């Protein structure tokens, strides 16, 4: 397992739509292990493959609390089947936007279809922090960031700050 460098805002790769995964093979499972290693090292509770420079439809999460056993979950080609009317608000952060946090409102419960690391199709119903985390990560697969869910003014400030830090001209 290898800890990979994280892709940071405003890297245009974060805006790319990730491509579906064709098969679960040894190469893919190595990528999964690298993602878990990178997520735990950061530390974070979720990571999409694009965040380590591989725009494929794959994400890992672990919402176990501190002191609890690790509980890694792998979602390949995840699709949101249903979203609840009920909403919940969490303060979100992102390993690609370090040290910035903001409250985001999302559906409180989602049903997600995906392929597991066993190569089989699964359907899970998620609520609480897991529901928010999975929606955040699935957004990454579509080139969407959590700052897209906050006010335009706040978003532009964050992008400006990270663009300045990266020493690059602002993308248009
Ligand atoms: Ni993120």
Backbone and ligand atoms as CSV (ligand in chain L), in Angstrom:
chain,resi,resn,atom,element,x,y,z
A,1,UNK,N,N,0.843,-1.197,0.000
A,1,UNK,CA,C,0.000,0.000,0.000
A,1,UNK,C,C,0.883,1.253,0.000
A,2,UNK,N,N,0.431,2.239,-0.698
A,2,UNK,CA,C,1.213,3.463,-0.867
A,2,UNK,C,C,0.357,4.683,-0.553
A,3,UNK,N,N,0.938,5.611,0.204
A,3,UNK,CA,C,0.259,6.888,0.424
A,3,UNK,C,C,0.526,7.763,-0.797
A,4,UNK,N,N,-0.563,8.209,-1.438
A,4,UNK,CA,C,-0.438,8.994,-2.664
A,4,UNK,C,C,-0.601,10.487,-2.372
A,5,UNK,N,N,0.034,11.333,-3.185
A,5,UNK,CA,C,-0.174,12.773,-3.008
A,5,UNK,C,C,-1.611,13.149,-3.360
A,6,UNK,N,N,-2.182,14.074,-2.587
A,6,UNK,CA,C,-3.563,14.506,-2.813
A,6,UNK,C,C,-3.621,15.635,-3.841
A,7,UNK,N,N,-4.637,15.592,-4.683
A,7,UNK,CA,C,-4.904,16.662,-5.648
A,7,UNK,C,C,-5.626,17.793,-4.892
A,8,UNK,N,N,-5.103,18.989,-5.004
A,8,UNK,CA,C,-5.617,20.120,-4.226
A,8,UNK,C,C,-6.243,21.176,-5.145
A,9,UNK,N,N,-7.328,21.805,-4.674
A,9,UNK,CA,C,-7.924,22.956,-5.348
A,9,UNK,C,C,-6.826,23.971,-5.657
A,10,UNK,N,N,-6.786,24.609,-6.828
A,10,UNK,CA,C,-7.757,24.586,-7.937
A,10,UNK,C,C,-7.370,23.630,-9.069
A,11,UNK,N,N,-6.726,22.534,-8.782
A,11,UNK,CA,C,-6.343,21.593,-9.844
A,11,UNK,C,C,-7.573,21.227,-10.696
A,12,UNK,N,N,-7.496,21.464,-12.026
A,12,UNK,CA,C,-8.663,21.219,-12.888
A,12,UNK,C,C,-9.129,19.759,-12.892
A,13,UNK,N,N,-8.251,18.846,-12.469
A,13,UNK,CA,C,-8.645,17.428,-12.414
A,13,UNK,C,C,-9.859,17.247,-11.496
A,14,UNK,N,N,-9.968,18.087,-10.475
A,14,UNK,CA,C,-11.097,17.975,-9.527
A,14,UNK,C,C,-12.436,18.267,-10.201
A,15,UNK,N,N,-12.389,18.900,-11.379
A,15,UNK,CA,C,-13.621,19.234,-12.105
A,15,UNK,C,C,-13.941,18.201,-13.190
A,16,UNK,N,N,-13.076,17.225,-13.335
A,16,UNK,CA,C,-13.282,16.204,-14.364
A,16,UNK,C,C,-14.317,15.175,-13.902
A,17,UNK,N,N,-15.149,14.704,-14.834
A,17,UNK,CA,C,-16.103,13.636,-14.524
A,17,UNK,C,C,-15.364,12.307,-14.630
A,18,UNK,N,N,-15.417,11.509,-13.571
A,18,UNK,CA,C,-14.693,10.236,-13.537
A,18,UNK,C,C,-15.382,9.193,-14.421
A,19,UNK,N,N,-14.583,8.257,-14.934
A,19,UNK,CA,C,-15.109,7.242,-15.856
A,19,UNK,C,C,-15.455,5.942,-15.120
A,20,UNK,N,N,-16.500,5.240,-15.587
A,20,UNK,CA,C,-16.915,3.997,-14.930
A,20,UNK,C,C,-15.806,2.950,-14.939
A,21,UNK,N,N,-15.843,2.092,-13.945
A,21,UNK,CA,C,-14.871,1.008,-13.826
A,21,UNK,C,C,-15.434,-0.234,-14.505
A,22,UNK,N,N,-14.591,-0.847,-15.336
A,22,UNK,CA,C,-15.038,-1.986,-16.148
A,22,UNK,C,C,-14.988,-3.301,-15.373
A,23,UNK,N,N,-13.917,-3.475,-14.590
A,23,UNK,CA,C,-13.803,-4.746,-13.854
A,23,UNK,C,C,-13.042,-4.565,-12.555
A,24,UNK,N,N,-13.371,-5.436,-11.603
A,24,UNK,CA,C,-12.689,-5.431,-10.316
A,24,UNK,C,C,-11.563,-6.462,-10.398
A,25,UNK,N,N,-10.343,-5.968,-10.611
A,25,UNK,CA,C,-9.195,-6.873,-10.736
A,25,UNK,C,C,-8.106,-6.460,-9.736
A,26,UNK,N,N,-6.973,-7.146,-9.811
A,26,UNK,CA,C,-5.892,-6.896,-8.853
A,26,UNK,C,C,-5.416,-5.454,-8.891
A,27,UNK,N,N,-5.353,-4.889,-10.085
A,27,UNK,CA,C,-4.895,-3.506,-10.244
A,27,UNK,C,C,-5.861,-2.544,-9.535
A,28,UNK,N,N,-7.165,-2.825,-9.671
A,28,UNK,CA,C,-8.158,-1.965,-9.020
A,28,UNK,C,C,-8.065,-2.101,-7.500
A,29,UNK,N,N,-7.870,-3.324,-7.018
A,29,UNK,CA,C,-7.799,-3.534,-5.566
A,29,UNK,C,C,-6.551,-2.879,-4.975
A,30,UNK,N,N,-5.480,-2.788,-5.764
A,30,UNK,CA,C,-4.286,-2.055,-5.319
A,30,UNK,C,C,-4.623,-0.570,-5.178
A,31,UNK,N,N,-5.378,-0.049,-6.138
A,31,UNK,CA,C,-5.812,1.352,-6.071
A,31,UNK,C,C,-6.667,1.573,-4.820
A,32,UNK,N,N,-7.582,0.627,-4.542
A,32,UNK,CA,C,-8.431,0.714,-3.348
A,32,UNK,C,C,-7.561,0.779,-2.085
A,33,UNK,N,N,-6.563,-0.104,-2.008
A,33,UNK,CA,C,-5.684,-0.121,-0.835
A,33,UNK,C,C,-4.892,1.181,-0.700
A,34,UNK,N,N,-4.419,1.703,-1.809
A,34,UNK,CA,C,-3.698,2.985,-1.789
A,34,UNK,C,C,-4.608,4.112,-1.318
A,35,UNK,N,N,-5.868,4.076,-1.757
A,35,UNK,CA,C,-6.818,5.118,-1.353
A,35,UNK,C,C,-7.091,5.047,0.148
A,36,UNK,N,N,-7.270,3.834,0.663
A,36,UNK,CA,C,-7.523,3.677,2.103
A,36,UNK,C,C,-6.320,4.166,2.910
A,37,UNK,N,N,-5.137,3.766,2.474
A,37,UNK,CA,C,-3.908,4.183,3.153
A,37,UNK,C,C,-3.795,5.719,3.172
A,38,UNK,N,N,-4.074,6.324,2.033
A,38,UNK,CA,C,-3.984,7.781,1.896
A,38,UNK,C,C,-5.038,8.470,2.763
A,39,UNK,N,N,-6.265,7.912,2.769
A,39,UNK,CA,C,-7.353,8.503,3.566
A,39,UNK,C,C,-7.034,8.431,5.063
A,40,UNK,N,N,-6.561,7.277,5.537
A,40,UNK,CA,C,-6.267,7.124,6.963
A,40,UNK,C,C,-5.086,7.999,7.384
A,41,UNK,N,N,-4.131,8.161,6.463
A,41,UNK,CA,C,-2.956,8.962,6.781
A,41,UNK,C,C,-3.305,10.442,6.908
A,42,UNK,N,N,-4.293,10.892,6.122
A,42,UNK,CA,C,-4.563,12.340,6.000
A,42,UNK,C,C,-4.814,13.067,7.343
A,43,UNK,N,N,-5.698,12.671,8.265
A,43,UNK,CA,C,-6.700,11.630,8.119
A,43,UNK,C,C,-8.012,12.228,7.606
A,44,UNK,N,N,-8.805,11.355,6.949
A,44,UNK,CA,C,-10.102,11.784,6.454
A,44,UNK,C,C,-11.095,10.653,6.602
A,45,UNK,N,N,-12.380,10.934,6.331
A,45,UNK,CA,C,-13.415,9.901,6.464
A,45,UNK,C,C,-13.930,9.445,5.101
A,46,UNK,N,N,-13.407,10.064,4.035
A,46,UNK,CA,C,-13.827,9.658,2.699
A,46,UNK,C,C,-12.818,10.137,1.678
A,47,UNK,N,N,-12.701,9.390,0.583
A,47,UNK,CA,C,-11.775,9.797,-0.479
A,47,UNK,C,C,-12.270,9.228,-1.804
A,48,UNK,N,N,-12.278,10.069,-2.830
A,48,UNK,CA,C,-12.620,9.620,-4.181
A,48,UNK,C,C,-11.315,9.432,-4.955
A,49,UNK,N,N,-11.310,8.482,-5.902
A,49,UNK,CA,C,-10.082,8.147,-6.640
A,49,UNK,C,C,-9.481,9.366,-7.337
A,50,UNK,N,N,-10.332,10.248,-7.828
A,50,UNK,CA,C,-9.835,11.439,-8.539
A,50,UNK,C,C,-8.956,12.296,-7.631
A,51,UNK,N,N,-9.160,12.204,-6.325
A,51,UNK,CA,C,-8.376,13.019,-5.384
A,51,UNK,C,C,-6.923,12.553,-5.277
A,52,UNK,N,N,-6.636,11.345,-5.785
A,52,UNK,CA,C,-5.224,10.944,-5.887
A,52,UNK,C,C,-4.830,10.833,-7.367
A,53,UNK,N,N,-5.575,11.552,-8.208
A,53,UNK,CA,C,-5.176,11.697,-9.601
A,53,UNK,C,C,-5.673,10.626,-10.544
A,54,UNK,N,N,-6.649,9.818,-10.092
A,54,UNK,CA,C,-7.182,8.728,-10.919
A,54,UNK,C,C,-8.688,8.927,-11.103
A,55,UNK,N,N,-9.100,9.599,-12.178
A,55,UNK,CA,C,-10.522,9.909,-12.345
A,55,UNK,C,C,-11.363,8.700,-12.772
A,56,UNK,N,N,-11.536,7.772,-11.831
A,56,UNK,CA,C,-12.372,6.589,-12.056
A,56,UNK,C,C,-13.435,6.566,-10.970
A,57,UNK,N,N,-14.577,5.906,-11.271
A,57,UNK,CA,C,-15.727,6.000,-10.357
A,57,UNK,C,C,-15.573,5.024,-9.183
A,58,UNK,N,N,-14.801,5.475,-8.219
A,58,UNK,CA,C,-14.450,4.664,-7.061
A,58,UNK,C,C,-14.252,5.581,-5.862
A,59,UNK,N,N,-14.822,5.171,-4.716
A,59,UNK,CA,C,-14.592,5.949,-3.500
A,59,UNK,C,C,-14.490,5.011,-2.307
A,60,UNK,N,N,-13.815,5.504,-1.278
A,60,UNK,CA,C,-13.722,4.761,-0.025
A,60,UNK,C,C,-14.186,5.686,1.103
A,61,UNK,N,N,-14.812,5.089,2.113
A,61,UNK,CA,C,-15.234,5.855,3.293
A,61,UNK,C,C,-14.990,5.018,4.545
A,62,UNK,N,N,-14.847,5.711,5.654
A,62,UNK,CA,C,-14.823,5.063,6.967
A,62,UNK,C,C,-15.290,6.098,7.973
A,63,UNK,N,N,-16.538,5.927,8.429
A,63,UNK,CA,C,-17.109,6.910,9.358
A,63,UNK,C,C,-17.089,6.397,10.803
A,64,UNK,N,N,-16.243,5.387,11.081
A,64,UNK,CA,C,-16.117,4.905,12.462
A,64,UNK,C,C,-15.610,6.039,13.348
A,65,UNK,N,N,-16.122,6.077,14.585
A,65,UNK,CA,C,-15.688,7.127,15.503
A,65,UNK,C,C,-14.313,6.803,16.058
A,66,UNK,N,N,-13.675,7.844,16.588
A,66,UNK,CA,C,-12.369,7.659,17.212
A,66,UNK,C,C,-12.492,6.634,18.334
A,67,UNK,N,N,-11.573,5.694,18.368
A,67,UNK,CA,C,-11.622,4.670,19.408
A,67,UNK,C,C,-12.342,3.411,18.962
A,68,UNK,N,N,-13.175,3.547,17.897
A,68,UNK,CA,C,-13.855,2.366,17.349
A,68,UNK,C,C,-12.930,1.662,16.357
A,69,UNK,N,N,-13.225,0.398,16.066
A,69,UNK,CA,C,-12.449,-0.336,15.072
A,69,UNK,C,C,-12.635,0.304,13.696
A,70,UNK,N,N,-11.623,0.175,12.864
A,70,UNK,CA,C,-11.730,0.675,11.498
A,70,UNK,C,C,-12.876,-0.033,10.781
A,71,UNK,N,N,-13.565,0.705,9.921
A,71,UNK,CA,C,-14.701,0.136,9.206
A,71,UNK,C,C,-14.707,0.628,7.758
A,72,UNK,N,N,-13.678,0.237,6.977
A,72,UNK,CA,C,-13.578,0.734,5.602
A,72,UNK,C,C,-14.677,0.185,4.699
A,73,UNK,N,N,-15.230,1.053,3.872
A,73,UNK,CA,C,-16.238,0.633,2.903
A,73,UNK,C,C,-15.801,1.124,1.523
A,74,UNK,N,N,-16.012,0.273,0.525
A,74,UNK,CA,C,-15.577,0.563,-0.842
A,74,UNK,C,C,-16.796,0.624,-1.762
A,75,UNK,N,N,-16.887,1.680,-2.537
A,75,UNK,CA,C,-18.017,1.862,-3.455
A,75,UNK,C,C,-17.472,2.053,-4.867
A,76,UNK,N,N,-17.756,1.080,-5.730
A,76,UNK,CA,C,-17.331,1.139,-7.130
A,76,UNK,C,C,-18.566,1.445,-7.982
A,77,UNK,N,N,-18.434,2.399,-8.904
A,77,UNK,CA,C,-19.553,2.841,-9.758
A,77,UNK,C,C,-20.824,3.120,-8.942
A,78,UNK,N,N,-20.733,3.899,-7.864
A,78,UNK,CA,C,-21.921,4.141,-7.038
A,78,UNK,C,C,-22.957,5.010,-7.759
A,79,UNK,N,N,-24.230,4.685,-7.521
A,79,UNK,CA,C,-25.347,5.448,-8.097
A,79,UNK,C,C,-26.351,5.712,-6.977
A,80,UNK,N,N,-26.793,6.956,-6.846
A,80,UNK,CA,C,-27.824,7.274,-5.859
A,80,UNK,C,C,-29.181,6.927,-6.463
A,81,UNK,N,N,-29.866,5.957,-5.858
A,81,UNK,CA,C,-31.174,5.523,-6.373
A,81,UNK,C,C,-32.289,6.401,-5.827
A,82,UNK,N,N,-32.252,6.672,-4.528
A,82,UNK,CA,C,-33.284,7.519,-3.916
A,82,UNK,C,C,-32.657,8.459,-2.896
A,83,UNK,N,N,-33.252,9.644,-2.759
A,83,UNK,CA,C,-32.830,10.632,-1.763
A,83,UNK,C,C,-34.055,11.064,-0.979
A,84,UNK,N,N,-33.931,11.201,0.333
A,84,UNK,CA,C,-35.080,11.591,1.156
A,84,UNK,C,C,-35.396,13.078,0.983
A,85,UNK,N,N,-36.673,13.395,1.234
A,85,UNK,CA,C,-37.089,14.801,1.274
A,85,UNK,C,C,-36.443,15.479,2.471
A,86,UNK,N,N,-36.351,14.687,3.560
A,86,UNK,CA,C,-35.761,15.215,4.784
A,86,UNK,C,C,-34.303,15.591,4.535
A,87,UNK,N,N,-33.901,16.714,5.114
A,87,UNK,CA,C,-32.533,17.191,4.918
A,87,UNK,C,C,-31.765,17.148,6.227
A,88,UNK,N,N,-30.460,17.103,6.113
A,88,UNK,CA,C,-29.658,17.287,7.319
A,88,UNK,C,C,-28.470,18.186,6.976
A,89,UNK,N,N,-27.942,18.819,7.990
A,89,UNK,CA,C,-26.851,19.766,7.795
A,89,UNK,C,C,-25.627,19.279,8.566
A,90,UNK,N,N,-24.501,19.192,7.871
A,90,UNK,CA,C,-23.232,18.841,8.519
A,90,UNK,C,C,-22.178,19.864,8.134
A,91,UNK,N,N,-21.240,20.077,9.016
A,91,UNK,CA,C,-20.083,20.882,8.651
A,91,UNK,C,C,-19.145,19.962,7.867
A,92,UNK,N,N,-18.888,20.319,6.616
A,92,UNK,CA,C,-18.056,19.476,5.761
A,92,UNK,C,C,-16.688,20.088,5.532
A,93,UNK,N,N,-15.755,19.193,5.267
A,93,UNK,CA,C,-14.428,19.584,4.840
A,93,UNK,C,C,-14.047,18.667,3.705
A,94,UNK,N,N,-12.857,18.860,3.124
A,94,UNK,CA,C,-12.452,18.026,1.989
A,94,UNK,C,C,-10.930,17.970,1.968
A,95,UNK,N,N,-10.390,16.769,1.750
A,95,UNK,CA,C,-8.928,16.622,1.729
A,95,UNK,C,C,-8.308,17.406,0.565
A,96,UNK,N,N,-9.117,17.768,-0.421
A,96,UNK,CA,C,-8.613,18.548,-1.560
A,96,UNK,C,C,-8.746,20.053,-1.339
A,97,UNK,N,N,-9.393,20.420,-0.206
A,97,UNK,CA,C,-9.542,21.841,0.154
A,97,UNK,C,C,-9.150,21.950,1.630
A,98,UNK,N,N,-7.872,21.720,1.940
A,98,UNK,CA,C,-7.482,21.564,3.340
A,98,UNK,C,C,-7.807,22.772,4.216
A,99,UNK,N,N,-8.239,22.441,5.434
A,99,UNK,CA,C,-8.487,23.437,6.475
A,99,UNK,C,C,-9.579,24.438,6.142
A,100,UNK,N,N,-10.500,24.065,5.260
A,100,UNK,CA,C,-11.680,24.900,5.046
A,100,UNK,C,C,-12.919,24.061,5.351
A,101,UNK,N,N,-13.816,24.619,6.136
A,101,UNK,CA,C,-15.015,23.889,6.555
A,101,UNK,C,C,-16.235,24.794,6.384
A,102,UNK,N,N,-17.363,24.184,5.987
A,102,UNK,CA,C,-18.598,24.956,5.862
A,102,UNK,C,C,-19.788,24.011,5.997
A,103,UNK,N,N,-20.889,24.566,6.496
A,103,UNK,CA,C,-22.107,23.759,6.639
A,103,UNK,C,C,-22.753,23.555,5.282
A,104,UNK,N,N,-23.157,22.306,5.025
A,104,UNK,CA,C,-23.818,21.953,3.767
A,104,UNK,C,C,-25.084,21.167,4.098
A,105,UNK,N,N,-26.176,21.534,3.397
A,105,UNK,CA,C,-27.437,20.815,3.580
A,105,UNK,C,C,-27.593,19.811,2.443
A,106,UNK,N,N,-27.928,18.573,2.823
A,106,UNK,CA,C,-28.122,17.510,1.822
A,106,UNK,C,C,-29.269,16.620,2.270
A,107,UNK,N,N,-29.790,15.766,1.365
A,107,UNK,CA,C,-30.781,14.775,1.794
A,107,UNK,C,C,-30.234,13.963,2.973
A,108,UNK,N,N,-31.113,13.700,3.965
A,108,UNK,CA,C,-30.673,13.028,5.194
A,108,UNK,C,C,-30.414,11.539,4.982
A,109,UNK,N,N,-31.183,10.942,4.036
A,109,UNK,CA,C,-31.064,9.503,3.784
A,109,UNK,C,C,-30.967,9.268,2.279
A,110,UNK,N,N,-30.065,8.376,1.882
A,110,UNK,CA,C,-29.942,8.022,0.465
A,110,UNK,C,C,-29.818,6.503,0.317
A,111,UNK,N,N,-30.318,6.015,-0.806
A,111,UNK,CA,C,-30.117,4.608,-1.151
A,111,UNK,C,C,-29.116,4.574,-2.290
A,112,UNK,N,N,-28.078,3.773,-2.124
A,112,UNK,CA,C,-26.988,3.760,-3.098
A,112,UNK,C,C,-26.713,2.352,-3.613
A,113,UNK,N,N,-26.701,2.254,-4.936
A,113,UNK,CA,C,-26.341,0.998,-5.595
A,113,UNK,C,C,-24.870,1.102,-5.990
A,114,UNK,N,N,-24.124,0.022,-5.792
A,114,UNK,CA,C,-22.698,0.064,-6.134
A,114,UNK,C,C,-22.146,-1.350,-6.233
A,115,UNK,N,N,-20.933,-1.445,-6.738
A,115,UNK,CA,C,-20.195,-2.713,-6.735
A,115,UNK,C,C,-19.247,-2.647,-5.537
A,116,UNK,N,N,-19.172,-3.725,-4.783
A,116,UNK,CA,C,-18.264,-3.783,-3.639
A,116,UNK,C,C,-16.906,-4.323,-4.053
A,117,UNK,N,N,-15.981,-4.385,-3.094
A,117,UNK,CA,C,-14.660,-4.899,-3.453
A,117,UNK,C,C,-14.710,-6.397,-3.751
A,118,UNK,N,N,-15.855,-7.025,-3.428
A,118,UNK,CA,C,-16.070,-8.438,-3.787
A,118,UNK,C,C,-16.507,-8.588,-5.249
A,119,UNK,N,N,-16.658,-7.459,-5.951
A,119,UNK,CA,C,-17.047,-7.504,-7.359
A,119,UNK,C,C,-18.537,-7.688,-7.568
A,120,UNK,N,N,-19.295,-7.725,-6.464
A,120,UNK,CA,C,-20.742,-7.944,-6.564
A,120,UNK,C,C,-21.519,-6.655,-6.344
A,121,UNK,N,N,-22.764,-6.664,-6.872
A,121,UNK,CA,C,-23.612,-5.492,-6.722
A,121,UNK,C,C,-24.261,-5.470,-5.345
A,122,UNK,N,N,-24.293,-4.303,-4.730
A,122,UNK,CA,C,-24.917,-4.137,-3.418
A,122,UNK,C,C,-25.792,-2.894,-3.437
A,123,UNK,N,N,-26.788,-2.888,-2.552
A,123,UNK,CA,C,-27.584,-1.678,-2.339
A,123,UNK,C,C,-27.548,-1.379,-0.849
A,124,UNK,N,N,-27.175,-0.154,-0.483
A,124,UNK,CA,C,-27.172,0.219,0.926
A,124,UNK,C,C,-28.053,1.447,1.132
A,125,UNK,N,N,-28.693,1.474,2.296
A,125,UNK,CA,C,-29.400,2.690,2.699
A,125,UNK,C,C,-28.527,3.355,3.740
A,126,UNK,N,N,-28.189,4.608,3.503
A,126,UNK,CA,C,-27.302,5.323,4.423
A,126,UNK,C,C,-28.017,6.521,5.013
A,127,UNK,N,N,-27.760,6.770,6.298
A,127,UNK,CA,C,-28.248,8.010,6.896
A,127,UNK,C,C,-27.135,8.615,7.743
A,128,UNK,N,N,-27.447,9.708,8.422
A,128,UNK,CA,C,-26.461,10.347,9.285
A,128,UNK,C,C,-25.208,10.776,8.524
A,129,UNK,N,N,-24.081,10.681,9.214
A,129,UNK,CA,C,-22.809,11.115,8.636
A,129,UNK,C,C,-22.451,10.329,7.374
A,130,UNK,N,N,-22.777,9.016,7.364
A,130,UNK,CA,C,-22.458,8.195,6.192
A,130,UNK,C,C,-23.173,8.707,4.946
A,131,UNK,N,N,-24.444,9.109,5.099
A,131,UNK,CA,C,-25.209,9.625,3.950
A,131,UNK,C,C,-24.553,10.887,3.394
A,132,UNK,N,N,-24.161,11.786,4.283
A,132,UNK,CA,C,-23.509,13.028,3.852
A,132,UNK,C,C,-22.175,12.737,3.194
A,133,UNK,N,N,-21.394,11.856,3.827
A,133,UNK,CA,C,-20.067,11.519,3.310
A,133,UNK,C,C,-20.165,10.901,1.908
A,134,UNK,N,N,-21.101,9.962,1.726
A,134,UNK,CA,C,-21.235,9.311,0.422
A,134,UNK,C,C,-21.671,10.306,-0.656
A,135,UNK,N,N,-22.570,11.215,-0.297
A,135,UNK,CA,C,-22.999,12.215,-1.283
A,135,UNK,C,C,-21.849,13.145,-1.644
A,136,UNK,N,N,-21.051,13.520,-0.660
A,136,UNK,CA,C,-19.871,14.362,-0.897
A,136,UNK,C,C,-18.907,13.657,-1.864
A,137,UNK,N,N,-18.666,12.368,-1.613
A,137,UNK,CA,C,-17.708,11.623,-2.451
A,137,UNK,C,C,-18.259,11.367,-3.849
A,138,UNK,N,N,-19.556,11.071,-3.950
A,138,UNK,CA,C,-20.155,10.851,-5.275
A,138,UNK,C,C,-20.108,12.154,-6.078
A,139,UNK,N,N,-20.285,13.281,-5.404
A,139,UNK,CA,C,-20.108,14.575,-6.075
A,139,UNK,C,C,-18.729,14.648,-6.747
A,140,UNK,N,N,-17.692,14.200,-6.034
A,140,UNK,CA,C,-16.330,14.233,-6.600
A,140,UNK,C,C,-16.265,13.489,-7.931
A,141,UNK,N,N,-17.005,12.371,-8.027
A,141,UNK,CA,C,-16.968,11.570,-9.262
A,141,UNK,C,C,-17.581,12.333,-10.428
A,142,UNK,N,N,-18.381,13.364,-10.080
A,142,UNK,CA,C,-19.022,14.178,-11.109
A,142,UNK,C,C,-18.378,15.556,-11.241
A,143,UNK,N,N,-17.202,15.717,-10.658
A,143,UNK,CA,C,-16.491,16.995,-10.756
A,143,UNK,C,C,-17.094,18.090,-9.887
A,144,UNK,N,N,-17.884,17.682,-8.892
A,144,UNK,CA,C,-18.554,18.645,-8.013
A,144,UNK,C,C,-17.867,18.642,-6.646
A,145,UNK,N,N,-17.684,19.830,-6.080
A,145,UNK,CA,C,-17.035,19.969,-4.765
A,145,UNK,C,C,-18.042,20.500,-3.749
A,146,UNK,N,N,-17.755,20.281,-2.456
A,146,UNK,CA,C,-18.744,20.729,-1.460
A,146,UNK,C,C,-18.910,22.244,-1.459
A,147,UNK,N,N,-17.884,22.962,-1.920
A,147,UNK,CA,C,-18.003,24.420,-1.977
A,147,UNK,C,C,-19.002,24.868,-3.049
A,148,UNK,N,N,-19.400,23.945,-3.923
A,148,UNK,CA,C,-20.442,24.272,-4.906
A,148,UNK,C,C,-21.819,24.354,-4.252
A,149,UNK,N,N,-21.913,23.864,-3.012
A,149,UNK,CA,C,-23.189,23.880,-2.295
A,149,UNK,C,C,-23.285,25.048,-1.312
A,150,UNK,N,N,-22.271,25.926,-1.281
A,150,UNK,CA,C,-22.327,27.077,-0.381
A,150,UNK,C,C,-22.558,28.335,-1.218
A,151,UNK,N,N,-22.599,29.498,-0.572
A,151,UNK,CA,C,-22.907,30.711,-1.336
A,151,UNK,C,C,-21.777,31.016,-2.324
A,152,UNK,N,N,-22.151,31.674,-3.402
A,152,UNK,CA,C,-21.194,32.004,-4.455
A,152,UNK,C,C,-20.062,32.882,-3.913
A,153,UNK,N,N,-20.431,33.785,-3.033
A,153,UNK,CA,C,-19.446,34.700,-2.454
A,153,UNK,C,C,-18.384,33.925,-1.675
A,154,UNK,N,N,-18.860,33.008,-0.807
A,154,UNK,CA,C,-17.924,32.198,-0.011
A,154,UNK,C,C,-17.072,31.322,-0.922
A,155,UNK,N,N,-17.721,30.724,-1.928
A,155,UNK,CA,C,-17.007,29.826,-2.846
A,155,UNK,C,C,-15.897,30.574,-3.577
A,156,UNK,N,N,-16.221,31.760,-4.069
A,156,UNK,CA,C,-15.229,32.521,-4.822
A,156,UNK,C,C,-14.051,32.920,-3.931
A,157,UNK,N,N,-14.355,33.200,-2.656
A,157,UNK,CA,C,-13.280,33.551,-1.721
A,157,UNK,C,C,-12.326,32.371,-1.510
A,158,UNK,N,N,-12.913,31.183,-1.354
A,158,UNK,CA,C,-12.091,29.982,-1.138
A,158,UNK,C,C,-11.232,29.696,-2.364
A,159,UNK,N,N,-11.852,29.745,-3.537
A,159,UNK,CA,C,-11.117,29.445,-4.769
A,159,UNK,C,C,-9.978,30.452,-4.965
A,160,UNK,N,N,-10.268,31.714,-4.672
A,160,UNK,CA,C,-9.265,32.767,-4.812
A,160,UNK,C,C,-8.079,32.498,-3.886
A,161,UNK,N,N,-8.408,32.125,-2.659
A,161,UNK,CA,C,-7.369,31.866,-1.654
A,161,UNK,C,C,-6.461,30.703,-2.088
A,162,UNK,N,N,-7.089,29.618,-2.553
A,162,UNK,CA,C,-6.305,28.439,-2.948
A,162,UNK,C,C,-5.552,28.685,-4.259
A,163,UNK,N,N,-6.138,29.482,-5.139
A,163,UNK,CA,C,-5.480,29.794,-6.405
A,163,UNK,C,C,-4.222,30.631,-6.139
A,164,UNK,N,N,-4.356,31.567,-5.218
A,164,UNK,CA,C,-3.227,32.415,-4.837
A,164,UNK,C,C,-2.129,31.539,-4.211
A,165,UNK,N,N,-2.552,30.639,-3.342
A,165,UNK,CA,C,-1.589,29.763,-2.652
A,165,UNK,C,C,-0.854,28.866,-3.650
A,166,UNK,N,N,-1.548,28.468,-4.704
A,166,UNK,CA,C,-0.940,27.580,-5.706
A,166,UNK,C,C,-0.050,28.357,-6.663
A,167,UNK,N,N,-0.166,29.692,-6.608
A,167,UNK,CA,C,0.667,30.537,-7.471
A,167,UNK,C,C,0.359,30.419,-8.943
A,168,UNK,N,N,-0.916,30.093,-9.213
A,168,UNK,CA,C,-1.318,29.941,-10.613
A,168,UNK,C,C,-2.338,31.015,-10.957
A,169,UNK,N,N,-2.425,31.372,-12.251
A,169,UNK,CA,C,-3.498,32.296,-12.638
A,169,UNK,C,C,-4.857,31.625,-12.472
A,170,UNK,N,N,-5.867,32.414,-12.173
A,170,UNK,CA,C,-7.204,31.859,-11.971
A,170,UNK,C,C,-7.745,31.307,-13.283
A,171,UNK,N,N,-8.293,30.105,-13.208
A,171,UNK,CA,C,-8.883,29.495,-14.400
A,171,UNK,C,C,-10.204,30.166,-14.715
A,172,UNK,N,N,-10.519,30.287,-16.008
A,172,UNK,CA,C,-11.801,30.897,-16.385
A,172,UNK,C,C,-12.720,29.876,-17.048
L,1,NI,NI,NI,-13.876,15.869,-0.675
